[in-house]
């Protein structure tokens, strides 16, 4: 449990770049360096997270923790990965954020954005080699990337994933011995029931009275309804709690969530502290737990049955289609928002190519890459 916590805490301190980059960081550390799971199981976790509401990259981390250490391992993974960004967002909510205006700090953050591009590109290439070996999968991958680049909307992403799953059942299902015994599928209905009760309760309490319960309900509802995580959470949070904070503070919190490592859902930490002025730390804790809990409850429902479901040949074909689409999704994310927000000059692109080459040839650890890119980013401010 201590190893799970420390590993995810380390990633929580260095994982800049949003959900797509986090998926790359997770794969680099847990699949390639530590061998906690293989590419096939990892891709199934990524695919499962794409179909469920909640913070997608945090759900993948939660699933890795569950795979390694059960429910307690999943909690250790969540706490470790979320704790750094939670503490930073809380401190920024109750203090000034002028330190972000420091030129060297901004340069170091820019360097880490360039690293995020390197990591996402490396993960995309690795997953392409693993899951797009057949021409059909390559076509699904390419079509997904093209569609999402032209229509960068959550509805388009969900439709593409569903179509990829349907195509996979027809075109990517491999022949299987029908006599092979298959594991029974058993959904964990207790977690599903908790999710449903929480969602129904949120509609009752959201306008009930001004209290922590109401705030929990508002953030729980956002966590239950937002698909894809990351930047997608912004409009739902604006609609649910935007009237409780000034537009300036809301946008400040959103900007800070992009500037720090870890999950962007910790924007809820900033808003919770800002809304509940009687006890900012209590408000931050309530808002953060409320927005993460729904996605984790649904992951617990899916994880119990996911392995058994994936053994079915038809379902395995659907998963193969989704895996190919996820590679296309990462390829689209490689350009927007990762490339467009990181590469501003030819020198930036040169550093990205250098970092990618070093990662492929020498395979340095994530920590060394983070130190190197942040140092280079800070030094570049003097040029």
Secondary structure, 3 states (H helix, E strand, C coil): CHHHHHHHHHHHHHCCCCHHHHHHHHHHHHHHHCCCCCHHHHHHHHHHHHCCECCHHHHHHHHHHHHHHHHHHHHHHHHHHHHHHHHHHHHHHHCCCHHHHCHHHHHHHHHHHHHHHHHHHHHHHHHHHHHCCCHHHHHHHHHHHHHHHHCCCHHHHHHHHHHHHHHHHHHCCCCCCCCCCCCCCCCCHHHHHHHHHHHHHHHHHCCCCCCHHHHHHHHHHHHHHCECCHHHHHHHHHHHHHHHCCHHHHHHHHHHHHHCCCCHHHHHHHHHHHHCCCCHHHHHHHHHHHHHHHHHHHHHHHHHHHHHHHCCHHHHHHHHHHHHHHHHHHHHHHHHHHHHHHCCCHHHHHHHHHHHHHHHHCCCCHHHHHHHHHHHHHHHCCC
